[in-house]
Amino acid sequence: MQTVNPMLAQTAKEPFDDPNRIYDLKYNGMRIVGHVENGSVLLQGRSGADFTAQFPELADLAKHIKTDRAMVDGEVVCLGEDGLPDFNALQNRHGKRDPLAIQAMMKRYPAVYQVFEVVAVDEFDLTAGSSAQATQMQRREILEKILVSGDSIRLSPWVDGKGTDLMEQVLVINNKAGRQVFDGIMA
């Protein structure tokens, strides 16, 4: 499975609305590209490092993908005691190598893979510049068809065209939680 450098976010001065865009939550987590090929799974970080063993609850990604081969992009978050993504919980899990420590952390701080993008499906590269290039909305529609959400693998929620509304919701959630649950939004 090839190493992929995911597209990185750029900061905007303020949230905006655009009827030609969809908006996702910006999780305060770890960016992971999930590779699925004939039932095997690789969870790859931005640097190309393999994080599959550190998040065993995500190893069933292939069962959530309705095709033999796919590459998806998302954020791994760990849930805190309030059930919301908690960056400190993720930090407690990061870097653990001992299987017993990983199992203990998995019970205390369960990981969830919030998938927001499909990069490739079967033999088709859907990214810009490829022969099968797809728009953001087309990729999202494909992702919704091939990904089955579950406890640990979830399709990240999105809104169509209304970035300012989503950002208002993010601010309310962060305020109620008393911490930064979400970093913002992605267009």
N, C-alpha and C positions, 0 to 999 in steps of 0.2 A: 504494500500500500504506500502510495506516494505521500511525501510531506507537502503540506499545503500551508501557505501563509495567508491567514484570513485577512480580509479587508479590515483596516482599523478605523475607528470612529474619528471624526473631526468635530471639534466643538463649534457650535453656533452661538451667536450672541444671545439669542432668546428663542423660545419655542415658536413654531410657525405652523400655519395651516396650508395645505396644498392638496387639492383634490386628486392629483396624480401620484400621490405617495401614500404608503401605509406607514404606520408608526408602531414601534415595539417598545416595550419596557427595556431600560438599560439596567441590567442586573449588576449588583455589586458582588461579582463572582469571578470564576476562572473561565476564560475563553477556551473552549474545547471543540475541535473538529472530530466528529465521530465517523469512523470508516466502518462500513458493513460490507462484507464480501463472503457469500456462500455460508452464512451462519457465524463467521468469526467477526470479532469486534476489536477495533483499536481506538482508544480515546487519546487524541494527540493534542498537546498544548501548543501555544503560539510558537514556541521555540523548536517544536518537533519532538519534544520529550513525550514518552509513553506514560500516561496516567491511568491506564486500565486497571492495574493491580491496586491502586490507591482508592478506587471507587468500585468495589465489587458489585454493589447494588445496581450499577449501570451496565454491567456486562451483558445483560439481556437485551441490549439495544436492538439486536438483529430480530428479536421476536416482535418488536414494535414497528419494524419497517416491512412494508408489503412488496418488497422486491429483493432480488438476490444481491444486488450491488447498489450501494448508495453512499454518498458523502454528505453529511449534514453539519451545520454549524450552530453553536449555541453557547450557553453559559452554564457551568456547573455551580450550583449554589448549595449551601448546607442550611437546613432549617434550624432555627433557634427554638427555644422552649415555647415561644408564642406562635410557632408554626409558620413564621415569615422568614424569608432569606436573611441570614445573619453572617456578615463577613467574618466576624470573630470566630464563629463556629467553623467556617471554611478554613481559616488560618490554623485552627487546632487540628484539622485533618491533613492539611498540606504537609508533604514531606515525610509522612509516616511510611515506614518500610516493613516493620514487623507485622506479620499477619494477625497476631493476637491484638496488637494495638489498633490495627485497622478495623478489626471486627468490633472492638469496644467503642471506637469512635463512630463507627457506622450506626450503632444502636443509639448512641447519645446525640449525634448530629447527622441525621440521614441526609444523603446527597440527592439532589434532583437535577436532571439535565433538562434545561429549558431550551428547546430547539426552536430557532427562529428563521433558519435558512436552509435550503437545499443547494448544494454546490454541484453535485453530479448524481445522476440516476442511471443505472445500468451502464451503457457505454457512452452516455451523453453528458458532456461537460456543459453546464448551463450558464457559465460565467461569461462576462463581457469579453468579446474578442474570439469566442469559440464559434464553431459552425452551428451549434445548437443553442446559441445565446438566447436567453429568456429574460423578459422584463421582471422587475421586482414582484409585481402582482402575479405574473405567470408562475414564477418560482414558488410563491406562497401557495398558489392553487395546487401545484404539484406536491408540495410538502404536505398539504392537508389531505391529499389522496393517498400518500404512501406512509404517513406516520400515524400510528395508533397510540394515543396517550395512555399512560398508566400511572402507577404510584410514583415511580422514580424517573420516568421518561415522559415529558410533557411538551405539547405544542404551546409555545409562548403566545399569550394573547396579544392581539393587535387591534388597532383602530384605523379606519379608512379616512384620510384627509384631515383629521382634526387633532393635530399635534398639541395645540394649546389646551384642549380639554383633557387629554391624557396627562399632560404635565401637571395640571391642577390636581388630578387624582393622585399622582405620585407625591406631590407636596403634602396632601392630606394624610396619606398613608405614613409617610416619613414622620410627620408631626405627631400623629396618634401613637406611633411606635416609640417616639422619643429617640430615634436614631435614623441613620441613613439606610433604609431598607433597599431603595433603588437609587442609582446614580442619576437618573433622568430618563430621557426617551431617546430612541433612535429613529431616524427618518430613512 
